[in-house]
Amino acid sequence: MPGTQRSTLTRSSVPRIKRYCAERGIPYRVTGKVVCARTEQEVRNLERLCKNAPGNGLRSIEVMEAHRIVEYEPNAVPFPFLFVPEAGIVDSMALVRSFMADALERGARVETGTEVMRIQRRHGGFLIETSNSAFEAARLVNAAGLHADRIAWQLGIAEEYVVVPFRGDYYRLSVGARGKVRGLIYPTKDPDLPFLGIHFTVTTDGETLVGPNAVIPPRREAYEGFRPTAETARMFLEAGFLRMIIRNRSVRKHAAGEFLLSLSSRAFLHEAQSLVRGLTPSDLVRTWSGIRAQLVRREDGSFVDDFTVVRGDESVHVLNAVSPTLTNSIAIGEVVADEMRL
C-alpha cells in the first residue's frame, strides 16, 4: 500500500538491487508478472491494485480482458488480469552469499548451525550464550526470523508482538513442462491474508516453482510432518495466536484447504490448474518446504503487513521483513544501520 515503509523502500530499491547484481555478476532477469482475477471479488481487488500502482512507483496499469492473457502467458487460464512489466527474478542464494562475502571482507564472523540459548544485559552490553560458545557484544542486531520475537522478549522488547509460522510446500514443473510458463503467474492476493496463494515463478537457472500454500505447522521449525510436540501446545495457546484464529475469518475459511494442499498432490495440482492450462500429474514434482515468520499483534491477533523494526537500548530488532524482502534487502540493511547510529 502507498505510504507504508515497504512501498517507500521498494520504489528506490529496484534500481539499486539491479545495479548491485550487475556489479557482482548475480543472475537476475526482468520477466514481468501476470496477476489473474478468478472471481468477481478478485476483479475488484485487482482494480484497487491498479489505483495503487503509481503510488508504489509502478507504471499505470489496468485490468485487461481475459482473451488478452495469451499475449503474455499463452498457457494461462483466461481470466481478467493485469500485467506488471517491472517484476523480475533473482538468484536468491547467489545474492545472499554475496552479502555474506561483503560482511566477511569487513571482518564479520559467520557461524552456522548455532542456536542462541540466552541473551542478557551485561556491563552496558550483552552476553550472548549459544549452543557453541558465549561472547559479549556492545550492540545487538536481532534478525532471527522465526525466533526474532523470543529474542526480543528476553530483553523486554516488542512484547506486544508474536511470530506465527506458516509453512509453504513447493513443487517444480518437470523438464518437459517448463515451457508452459514464461515468467510469473500469480493469483490476486486476498487483502485479509499476508500470503498470496499458489503461484508460478520461473528461476534464473531455468526451473519453474509452483507454490506455496500456507499451513500452520506444529512448531516453528517443522519443515515436514504434523506430529504435535510440547511446543505445539505452547504455540496454539498463545493469546495472539488464538486471537488471530478467532478474529480472522479468512484464516478460518482457508485453513482446511491449505492443509489439504500439504497432504494431497492431486489437490495441489487442481489449484495449479486454476492458473495454467494443460497441467498433468506428471508435470509437478514435489521439492521442498519453507516457513514464513509472520508477525501478529497480540492485542487483537491482526497481521502486521509492513516492515517492522523496533529499537531497544543498544539493540535493533527486525521483527517483520515482508515481501519483497530480497528487492529491499539493501535498503532494510540501511534502516537497521541508521537505527544503530541513533
C-alpha positions in Angstrom: 0.0 0.0 0.0 1.2 3.5 -0.7 2.5 5.3 2.4 3.9 2.1 4.0 7.6 1.7 4.7 7.5 -1.3 2.3 6.2 0.8 -0.5 8.6 3.7 0.2 11.6 1.3 0.3 10.6 -0.6 -2.8 10.3 2.4 -5.0 14.0 3.2 -4.5 15.3 -0.4 -4.1 14.6 -1.8 -7.6 17.3 0.1 -9.5 19.7 -0.4 -6.6 19.4 -4.2 -6.4 19.7 -4.4 -10.2 22.9 -2.4 -10.1 24.3 -4.5 -7.2 23.5 -7.7 -9.1 25.1 -6.4 -12.3 28.3 -5.3 -10.5 28.6 -8.7 -8.7 27.6 -10.9 -11.6 24.5 -12.2 -9.8 21.9 -13.6 -12.2 18.7 -11.6 -12.5 16.1 -11.0 -15.1 13.1 -8.8 -15.6 10.2 -11.2 -16.6 7.0 -9.3 -15.9 4.2 -10.6 -13.8 0.6 -11.7 -14.7 -1.9 -11.3 -11.9 -5.1 -13.2 -12.5 -8.6 -12.5 -11.1 -10.6 -15.7 -10.8 -13.7 -14.3 -9.2 -15.7 -11.0 -9.2 -14.2 -10.2 -5.8 -10.7 -10.7 -7.2 -11.5 -8.3 -10.1 -12.5 -5.7 -7.6 -9.2 -6.3 -5.7 -7.3 -6.0 -8.9 -8.9 -2.7 -9.6 -7.7 -1.4 -6.2 -4.2 -2.6 -7.0 -4.3 -0.7 -10.3 -5.2 2.5 -8.5 -2.3 2.0 -6.0 0.3 1.2 -8.7 1.5 4.8 -9.3 1.8 5.5 -5.6 4.0 2.4 -5.3 6.4 3.6 -8.0 4.9 1.4 -10.8 3.7 2.4 -14.2 0.0 2.9 -14.6 -1.6 -0.5 -15.2 -5.1 -1.6 -15.9 -7.3 -4.7 -15.7 -7.2 -6.4 -19.1 -9.8 -8.6 -20.7 -9.3 -12.3 -20.3 -8.6 -13.1 -24.0 -5.5 -10.9 -24.0 -3.7 -13.1 -21.4 -2.2 -15.2 -24.3 -0.1 -12.2 -25.3 1.8 -12.6 -22.1 1.3 -16.2 -20.9 0.0 -18.4 -23.7 -0.9 -21.3 -21.3 -2.5 -19.2 -18.6 -6.2 -19.8 -17.9 -8.0 -16.8 -19.5 -9.1 -14.6 -16.6 -9.2 -10.8 -16.3 -5.7 -9.9 -15.4 -3.1 -7.2 -15.0 0.5 -7.2 -16.2 3.3 -5.7 -14.1 6.2 -5.2 -16.5 8.8 -4.2 -13.8 8.6 -7.6 -12.0 11.6 -9.9 -12.1 13.6 -12.7 -10.6 17.0 -13.1 -9.0 19.3 -15.9 -7.9 18.5 -15.6 -4.2 21.2 -17.9 -3.0 23.9 -16.1 -5.0 22.6 -12.8 -3.6 22.7 -13.9 0.0 26.2 -15.4 -0.5 27.4 -12.1 -2.0 26.1 -10.3 1.1 27.9 -12.7 3.3 31.1 -12.2 1.4 30.7 -8.5 1.8 30.4 -8.9 5.6 33.4 -11.3 5.8 35.5 -8.8 3.9 34.7 -6.2 6.6 35.7 -8.5 9.5 32.5 -10.3 10.3 32.5 -13.9 11.6 29.7 -16.3 10.4 28.6 -19.3 12.5 26.0 -21.6 11.0 24.2 -24.4 12.8 24.3 -22.4 16.0 21.4 -21.8 18.3 21.1 -18.7 20.5 20.2 -20.1 24.0 20.1 -16.9 26.1 20.8 -13.2 25.9 21.4 -11.0 28.9 22.4 -7.3 29.5 25.9 -7.3 30.9 28.2 -4.3 31.7 26.4 -1.9 29.3 26.4 -4.5 26.5 25.1 -8.0 26.0 26.1 -11.6 26.9 25.0 -14.0 24.2 25.1 -17.7 25.0 24.9 -20.0 22.1 25.0 -23.8 21.6 28.7 -23.4 20.6 30.0 -20.7 22.9 29.3 -17.5 24.7 30.5 -14.0 23.8 29.9 -10.4 24.7 28.8 -7.5 22.4 28.4 -3.8 22.9 25.4 -3.7 20.5 23.0 -6.3 19.1 21.0 -6.7 15.9 18.3 -9.3 16.1 17.2 -10.6 12.7 16.3 -14.1 13.8 13.2 -14.6 11.7 11.1 -17.3 13.3 12.6 -16.6 16.7 13.0 -12.8 16.5 10.2 -12.2 18.9 11.5 -14.6 21.5 15.0 -13.0 21.4 13.4 -9.5 21.8 11.2 -10.7 24.7 14.4 -11.7 26.6 15.3 -8.0 26.6 11.8 -6.8 27.5 11.2 -5.5 24.0 8.3 -6.0 21.5 6.2 -7.9 23.9 3.1 -6.6 22.0 4.0 -8.9 19.1 4.3 -12.7 18.4 5.6 -14.5 15.4 3.3 -17.1 13.9 4.9 -19.7 11.5 3.2 -20.5 8.2 4.7 -23.4 6.2 4.5 -23.5 2.4 5.1 -26.5 0.2 6.7 -26.2 -3.2 6.6 -28.2 -6.4 8.5 -27.6 -9.6 7.5 -28.2 -13.2 9.1 -31.2 -14.8 11.6 -30.5 -17.6 9.0 -31.3 -20.2 6.5 -28.8 -18.7 8.8 -25.8 -18.1 7.8 -24.2 -21.4 4.2 -23.8 -20.1 5.2 -20.7 -18.1 7.2 -17.7 -19.4 7.6 -15.6 -16.3 5.5 -15.1 -13.2 1.8 -16.0 -12.9 0.0 -15.0 -9.7 -3.5 -15.1 -8.3 -4.9 -11.9 -6.8 -4.0 -11.6 -3.2 -6.7 -11.7 -0.5 -6.2 -8.4 1.3 -7.1 -10.0 4.6 -4.3 -12.5 4.3 -0.5 -11.9 4.3 0.2 -14.7 1.7 -0.5 -14.9 -2.0 -1.7 -18.5 -2.6 -0.1 -20.9 -5.1 1.7 -19.2 -7.9 4.2 -19.9 -10.7 7.8 -18.5 -10.5 10.5 -19.1 -13.1 14.0 -19.1 -11.7 17.3 -17.9 -13.1 18.5 -21.5 -13.6 15.6 -22.5 -15.8 13.3 -24.1 -13.2 9.7 -23.2 -12.6 8.5 -23.3 -9.0 4.8 -23.8 -8.1 3.6 -22.8 -4.7 3.5 -22.2 -1.8 0.4 -23.0 0.2 0.2 -21.7 3.7 -0.4 -24.0 6.6 0.4 -23.6 10.3 2.9 -26.3 11.3 3.1 -27.9 14.8 6.1 -25.9 15.7 8.2 -23.1 14.4 10.8 -25.2 12.6 8.6 -28.2 11.5 9.5 -28.3 7.8 7.7 -31.5 7.3 5.0 -33.6 9.1 2.3 -32.6 11.5 3.2 -34.5 14.6 2.5 -32.4 17.7 5.1 -31.7 20.4 5.1 -29.7 23.6 5.9 -26.6 21.6 2.6 -27.2 19.7 0.5 -26.6 22.8 2.5 -23.5 23.8 2.2 -22.0 20.3 -1.6 -22.7 20.0 -2.4 -21.4 23.4 -0.5 -18.1 22.9 -3.0 -15.2 23.2 -2.0 -13.6 19.9 -2.3 -16.9 18.0 -5.8 -17.6 19.4 -7.0 -14.1 18.6 -5.6 -14.4 15.0 -7.7 -17.6 14.5 -10.8 -16.3 16.2 -10.9 -12.9 14.7 -9.6 -13.5 11.2 -12.4 -15.1 9.1 -10.1 -15.5 6.0 -7.7 -17.7 8.0 -10.5 -20.0 9.2 -12.1 -20.1 5.7 -8.9 -21.2 4.0 -7.3 -23.4 6.7 -8.8 -26.7 5.7 -8.0 -26.2 2.0 -4.4 -25.1 2.7 -3.9 -28.2 4.9 -5.3 -30.4 2.2 -2.7 -29.0 -0.2 0.0 -30.2 2.0 -1.4 -33.7 2.1 -2.6 -34.2 -1.4 -0.6 -33.8 -4.6 -3.9 -34.1 -6.5 -5.4 -31.1 -4.6 -2.2 -29.1 -5.3 -2.4 -29.9 -9.0 -6.0 -28.9 -9.1 -5.1 -25.5 -7.6 -2.2 -25.0 -10.0 -4.6 -25.9 -12.9 -6.7 -22.9 -11.9 -3.9 -20.7 -13.3 -2.2 -22.7 -16.0 -3.9 -24.9 -18.6 -2.9 -28.4 -19.6 -1.0 -29.4 -16.5 -0.9 -33.2 -15.7 0.1 -35.1 -12.6 3.5 -35.9 -14.1 4.2 -32.2 -14.7 4.5 -31.5 -10.9 7.5 -32.7 -8.9 7.5 -32.2 -5.2 10.5 -30.3 -3.9 10.9 -28.6 -0.5 9.1 -26.6 2.1 9.8 -23.2 3.6 8.4 -21.4 6.7 7.4 -17.8 6.8 7.7 -15.8 10.0 4.5 -13.8 10.2 4.3 -11.1 12.8 1.0 -10.8 14.6 -0.3 -8.2 17.1 -1.0 -9.9 20.4 -3.7 -7.4 21.4 -6.1 -8.3 18.5 -4.5 -11.1 16.5 -4.2 -8.9 13.4 -1.4 -9.5 10.8 1.4 -6.9 10.6 1.8 -6.3 6.8 4.7 -3.9 6.8 8.4 -3.9 7.7 8.7 -3.8 11.5 12.0 -2.7 13.1 12.0 -2.0 16.8 14.8 -0.2 18.6 15.9 -1.1 22.1 18.7 0.1 24.4 21.8 -0.5 22.2 19.8 -3.1 20.1 17.7 -3.2 17.0 15.1 -6.0 16.3 13.9 -6.8 12.8 10.6 -8.4 13.6 8.9 -8.4 10.2 10.6 -8.5 6.8 7.8 -8.9 4.3 7.9 -9.4 0.6 9.6 -8.1 -1.5 12.4 -8.7 1.1 15.2 -9.5 -1.4 14.4 -6.5 -3.5 14.6 -4.3 -0.4 17.4 -6.1 1.3 20.0 -3.3 0.8 17.5 -0.7 2.0 16.5 -2.7 5.0 20.1 -3.1 6.0 20.5 0.7 5.8 17.4 1.2 8.0 19.0 -1.1 10.6 22.3 0.7 10.4 20.6 4.0 10.8 18.8 2.8 13.9 22.0 1.6 15.4 23.6 5.0 15.0 20.8 6.8 16.9 
